[in-house]
């Protein structure tokens, strides 16, 4: 972006899609618009070219590209973004015809991730995905190499000029892999410690911009950035949450998803996404007000399946109820709840739903422990969570949350 009279000049862009029927091109283009806006560009126009198949040389065909070149010149376009992952040769051929810098959907998403990653692990994950993408696209960097000077696809941790040769990129990938593996080992130690300490983990998953950070803030006052932008937050956040039955859950907010999320990004962020696979319950957040809410939830379901999350209790949380018309009739069951995270509406129902669907790892009760069972009473005090105690003629009346092993030991004394 250029600074002109203290104002930031946004790059003027045209978005391009080839509609072959492979996916819903219209919905995908709408999402590309949101991605582009999130990255801070000015969308001047959108072009969708219906084709029986992709042109191997230019994606949309050289004839249509010639027309696009004239349009781009007349509109003073700085950048063209394709809603596909282009090959190196396609990028090179398209740039030669348009004489304008060209990027694809993957590069755009990588750039947004580069801006949003705040933690060391997040920055390493993004750069790893960037380097792998560059390695596969070195041959198509004609105009990009000569005109590189900042902007989309040129920023982020470790961003070097694209004169980098394959050997240098390979070395960098190896170094990043080693750093990431070290961080993954630490993450696994934290998971093991949580398991040992019987910490219950709930993972919030869902499409990007469905309100995961807003929900985390509403439930725990986590102070996570919540914006109406795609990928407003990227790094994992965890906070403790108290349930109505006395149990505590470590709530983890995971990275948002989009359609056709680049494979390199899924691989790079797998260690973060695997928090869901190691959770005791998955909280699947869905934007009930979105026209394509069902399709968004399918994207999430497919990734959860890929991560091996079958068998983990899952609840569906229908968010943004504040955007629904008053006449809307939404049916909920034992594992589905309607909320508005923004207005903090339905949060008590959500907490009840989480508690109801969690595996019974602990149970709360009132027990009268005879005075000659002091060791049992001490076990409850040390390993359980005590809410109150009072002395009676029969023994000590204690209200406590205990794990199931202890519960079976004291069940006979329950009131």
QUIQUI-V738043 format. One line per field, one symbol per residue. ss: DSSP state (A for helix, B for strand, O for the rest). psi: psi as a letter, one per 30 degrees, with the letter a starting at -180 (. if undefined). A space follows every 10 residues. Layout:
ss=???
psi=???
//
This chain:
ss=OBBBOOBBBO OBBBBBBBBO OOOOAAAAAA AAAAAAAAOO OBBBBBBBBB OOOOBOOOBO OAAAAAAAAA AAAAOOOOBB BBOOOOOAAA AAAAAAAAOO BBBBAAAAAA AAAAAAOOOA AAAAAAAAAA AAAAAAOAAA OAAAAAAOOO OOOOOOOOOO OOOOOAAAAA AAAAAAAAAA AAAAAAAAAA AAAAAAOOOB BBBBBBBOOO OAAAAAAAAA OOOOOOOOOO OOOOOOBBBB BBOOOOOBBB BBBOOOBOOO OOAAAAAAOA AAAAAAAOOO BBBBBBBOOO OOAAAAAAAA AAAAAAOOOO OOBBBBBBBO AAAOOOOOOO OOOOOBBBOB OOOOBOAAAA AAAAAAAOOO OBBBBBBBBO OOOAAAAAAA AAAOBBBBBB BOOOOBBBBB BBBAAAAAAA AAABO
psi=kkjjhgkkjk kklkkkkjjg geljeeeeee eeeeeeeefh ljjelkkkjk lflkkfegeg keeeeeeeee eeeeghkfkk kkhljkleee eeeeeeefhl kklleeeeee eeeeefkele eeeeeeeeee eeeeefgefh hdeeefgkgl akfgllkgjl lgfkleeeee eeeeeeeeee eeeeeeeeee eeeeeeghkk kkkklllkgf geeeeeeeeg hfgkkjlilk hekekkkklk kklfgflkkj kkklklllkh kkeeeeeege eeffeefglf kkjjkkjffk eheeeefeee eeeeeefhgk fkkkkkjjlh fffklffkjk klafgkkklj eeghkgeeee eeeeeefkki flkklkkjjl fgheeeeeee eefajkelkl klefakjkjl klleeeefeg efgk.
//
